[in-house]
Amino acid sequence: MKSQKVQSFSQLFNKYPLLVEKLEENGFKTPTPIQHKAFDYALSTQDLLIQAPTGSGKTLIYGIKMIIEHEESPKISKSQNPSNLKLKYIILAPNTLLVEQIHSMITKIIPNESTFSITTLKKNIQEKSFNIITQNTTCLVTTPKILAQQLQENSDELTQIVSLILDEADMLLTKEHLEGLEQIIESLPEQRQDLLFSATYTKEMGQIAKEYLHNPKVIELPSLVEKSQISQLIYIIESNLKLSLLHHTLKNLQFGLLLIFVNRKEHIRQVEAVVKELGFDYRSVSSTTSEFERNKSINDFKEMKFDVLIATDLLSRGVDVPQISHIINYSIPQDHTKYVHRIGRATRHTNKGTTINFISKEDVEKFKQVLQEYKIEYKMKQTPQLENLPKSILKRIEGKIQHKKKR
């Protein structure tokens, strides 16, 4: 029996030519496997829990769902200020970086002349501003903490919500966000559709999800990262030789854009010294980077204004830059799931990428667990003959340390 050919967006949504036009304009012509499986359920009223690889197109599932439902509602102009223009959808994400990413993606596919609108909610806005937002936007995307703070004074503003969407649900269903999430859910009508999306799925997440979802349809893809899309290279190396290996790798590597992950901020200083010595344009992002500078760095990276982005796990989620061809894990994260999200930065929109892992000998056993747990295919690389680091790099590192001490 021949497998059924996946329909294109123009075939699936032929009733909505302006939506299809926007999808194709942004390079989306054929649904990904998870999109193909999920659209019918997303467009129903049934609760939905989706676990699929990072970069597999989960945002488009609920973005298209909301736009189609809105287009099916009575066609009334904005000037009439109808009830169907009031807030109907809430999207929650664990941090503002993801909030901006979601907002950007969905904004791109809103059809011309549509009255559908999406707004981000930021902290410290006045009560009057929040009321205006809920009366004049269709969809609100924010974090649980920010929305919960607003609901302390505006608990009756969410009575018309028809769908609650949790993106990166594995992070949202943790102690850090649960209190705010529970406060939000208490303010929502009981009759609504809840949709949970995540690249990783834990038993703890499943247990908590059962409390919020009613007879959900569960859709899973077997692999957390599409194996055909990413090549995994592994070096086993002494910790004190990592900088030398990085220097050697960057001198011989051809890449589009490169994202280097580190575990600690002090590693950023060391990596910066090597990258700068080799003449690459770069930026660095960590927990001390302001939200403005962080967003600017990501946008500039996407526009290819510089070559290398050095970051902590703050950027392991929410960075949607298709031009990233390579990722270097200078150090391996303590949390296994973060590794999956890291390497997913190089497989956006079905692109193929390469991840290069520097594994210190003390991390070998921990990394074996990651490989086994997620069934990751990899290729061991022999450590090349490494030269001593140029003295200029050592001076840069020492200079950065001294500068920090003086501050």
N, C-alpha and C positions, 0 to 999 in steps of 0.2 A: 504493500500500500504506500503510495507516495505521500510525503508529509505535506500538509497544507501550507501554501505559500503565504508568508506574512504580508498583509495588506499595507499599502502606503498610507500616510496620513490623509492624502487627498481622497483615497478610497474609503477610509474609515469615517472621515468627517466631511463627506461631500455636501452635507447640508449647511456647512459653515465655511464657505469659500474664503471669507476674509481671515478667519482663524488659520486655515491651511496656508494662505498667502504669507502670514506672519511667521508660521512655523518654518516654511521653506526658505523664507528670507533669512532666517537665522540658522540655516543648515540642517533643519530637522525634517527629513523626508520620509523616513521609515521608522516605525516604533522599535524600541529595543525589546528584548524578550520580556522583561518585567513589565514594561508598558503594555505590550500586547496582552499579557495575562490579566492585567489589573484594570484596564479602562472600564469594562462592563460593570465590575463591582463598584468601582469608584463613583460611577454615574448612577448607582442605585442608592438606596437609603441604608444599606447594610454597613455595619462597622467593619473596618478593614485593618489588618495588621500585615505590613509588607516588610520582609527582610530580603535585601538584595545587595549586590556588590556596590561599593562606593563608585560613583561615576556612571551608574547604570541608567540614570534618567528618572529618578524618583520625583524630583521637583516638578517635572512636566506632567506627571500623572495628576497631581492635585491642582496644578495650575490650569490645565485644560479642563478638568472637571468643573472648577469654579466658573470659568468663562462660559462654558457651554450651558451650565445651569442658569447663569445670569442671562444669556441670550435667549433662553427659553421662557424667561419671565416676561410679563407684559412690557411692550416697548413704549416707554414713557420718557420724555426728554428730561434732562437735568433741571431745566428751568421750572418744571412742575414740582420739584422736590418730593418725589413719590416715596412711599415706604420701601420700594424695592431698591432704592439707592442707599438705604441705611445699612449699617454694618451687619453682615450675614456670616462672614467667615473669619475665623481667627487661626493664624498660623503661629505656633510657638517654636522657638529654636533656643538652644542653650546659651548663645552669646551673640553680641551685636555684629560680629563679623559674618556669621551665618545669616542673621537677619537681613543685612545689606545684600548678601549674595542671593538670597531667595527673592527679595524685592526686585533686584536687577533682572533676574531670569524671567520672572513672571511679567514684568513691565514690557519686556521685549516682545512677548507673544500676544499682547492685548490687541485685538483687531482695531483698525481705524474706524472711527465713528462709534465705537462701543462706549457704553456708559459704565462699564466695569472699571473700578479703580482700586488701587492697592496703596496702602500707606504704612510707613514704619512708625512705631511709637517709641519715642526716646524718653529717657528719664528727665525728671524735673520740669514737666510741662504743667501749665496751669489747668485747673479744673474746667474752666470755660473752653480751653483749647481741646481738651479731651472730648467734651460734649460735641464740639463742632466736628471733630474727626468722626465720631460714631454716627453722626447724622449725615455725613457727606462722603463716606467711603464704603465700598463694598467689602473690602478685605483688609484686615489689620495684621501685620506681622511684627512680632516683638519677642521679648524674653518673658518667662513667667514672673520673674522678680519685678520687672518694670510694670507689667500689667496689673499685678497684684497690688502694688503700691497705689495705682490709680483707682482701683476698685474699693479702697478704703473709704473714699469719698463719693464714688460713683457706682455703687454695686448694682443699680438697676439699669445700667446702660447696655447689658448684654442679653436682653430678653428676646431678641429676634435672631439670635445665632442659630444657623442651621447645621453648621459643620465646625468641629474643632479638629485641627490638624497638628500633630506633633511630629516635627522633623528632628532627626537624631534622637529618637525616643529613648534609646539606651542611656543617654546622658540626662534627659529630662526626668526619667523615672528613677532618680537617685536622691539621696537625702538633701543635696544642695538645692534642688529645685522643687521637691515634692510639696513643701509647705505652700509655696506660691501657687503651684498647680492645683492643689486641692481647693484653695480659696477661689481660684478662677472657676473651677468646675461647679462649685456651689452656687455661683452667680449665673450659670447657664441654664437654659430650659432643659428639662429631662428628654424631650423629644428632639433629638439631634443625631447627626452622624459623626462618629469619631473615627479618625484615620491616623494610624501610627506607622511611621516609616523609620527604618534603621538599617545600617549596613551590618551591624553586629547584634546578636541576640543572645541574651543570657537567661538562665533559669530564673534569676531574681527579677529580671525585666518581665518575663512571662507571667510570674505570679502576681506582680503588681498590675500588669495590663489587664488581667482577668477582672480586677476590681472596677476598672473603668469601661471596659468594652462589653457589649451585649451581643452574644452569639456572633463573634466576628468571623469573617472570611480570612483565613491565613494563607498568604501567598509567599512562597520562599523560592529563591534560586539557590542551587546547591553550593556554589562557590562564592566566597566573600570578595574575591577579586578575580576577574576573568583571566584564567591562566594563559590563554592564547594572546592576551594583550600585554603581558609584562614579563620581562626577562629578569631573573633574580641571580645576581652574582654575589658570592660570599668570599671574603678574605678573613682568615683567622690570623690575628696579629697581636703583638704585645702593645699594651696601651701607650707606652712611651714612643712607639714608632708610627702611631696613627697620623701625625702631622706630616711625617716624611712620605707615607703612603698617599695622603691627600695631595701633597705637592706633586708627586710622580703621576698620580691619576689625572689631575687637572692639566698637566703639561701634555698629556697624550690623549685626552678625551675630546671628541667632537660632539657637541650637543646643541640643541635649540635653546631652551632655557633650563637652568639647573637649580634645583631646590636642595639645600643641605640641611638636614635635621641634626640637632644636638640636644642633649638632655639638660644641660645647665648653661646659665648665662656666661660663666667664665670660659666655657668652650667656644662661645661666639667670638671672644677676643682672639683666641688662638687661630680659629679658622679664618677670621678676617685678615689676619697677618699674611697667611698663605695666599688667599685670594687676591689681595691687593698687590703683593709682590709679583704675581703672574700677570698683572695688568687688566684683570677683569673689572668691569663696573658691577658694583654690588650694593645691596642694602641688607640690614639686619633687623629682625623683629623678635621681641621677647615680651615678657609680662610688664616690663618697665616702659615699653613703647606706648606713646599716647594713641588713643583710638584714631585720631586724625592722621597721624603719621603712619600708623599701621595700614589704614585703608588706602592712603596715598601710595604707599609702597606696593601694595597688591595691584592697584590700578595701573601704576607705572610698569610693573612687571608684566602685566597682561598686554600692555602696549609695547613691550619689548624695549623699554627705555634703558634697561640694564640687563646684565646677563645672569647674575647669580643672586639668589635670595637665601639668606642664612636665617634659620628660625628654630625656636623651640616647638614643643607640641601644641602651642597656641594656634599654629597654622596647620595642624594635621587634619583639620576639618574645615570645610567652607571655602577653600581656595580652588576656584574653578578657572584654571589657566590652561587651555588646550595645548599651548606651545611648550609646556614642560615635557621634555623628552627624557630627562634623567633625574633620579633622586639619589643622593648619597646619605645613608644613615651613618653619620660619624660615630654615633653611639646608639645603642638599642634601648627603646623605651621600657620602663618597668612594667607598664600595663600592656598585655598582649594585644588588646583590641586597638591600641594606638598605632601599633605597627601596621595593621591592616589599613587604617585610615591614612597613614603616611604614604604608603606605596600607591594608594588609590589616586594620589594627586597626579600621577603620571599616566593615568588611563582614562582621562576625561573624554567623553563623547566618542567612545570606541577607538581612541587613539592608542597606539602601542608605545610602551615606554620601557625603561631599564632602571632597575634599582641596584645600587652597589652598597653592600653592607660591610662595614668595618667591625668585626666581632673580636673583642678582646678575649683572651683565653679564659678569664674569670666569668665571661658571659656566655660561653659556649653551651652549657647545659640549659640555661634559661632560653637561649635562642632555639635549641632543639625542640623545646616544648611548643614554641610558636609555630615552627615548621610542621610539627606533628598535628597540633590542634587544628590548624587551618589547611592542612594538606597542601602546603606550598611546594611547588617544584623549584629547584634551584641548581646552580652550577658552581662548584667549588673552583676558586681561582688560586693559583700558586702566587705567593707574595713575590713580587719582582725584586731584583737587586736594588736596594734603596741607597741613595746618596745622603750624606749629611745635609741637614737643612742649611740654606745660605745664612750667613751671620746676620744679614739684613732682616730676615724674618724673625730671628731670635731677638734682635734689637727692638723690632716693632712690638713683639709680645711683651718684652720687659718694659718698654715705654708705656704701653697701655696699663700695665699693672701699677707702675709708679704713679701714673696720672690719676688712677683711681684712688690710690692711697692718699695723695695730696688733697683730693676732694673730700 
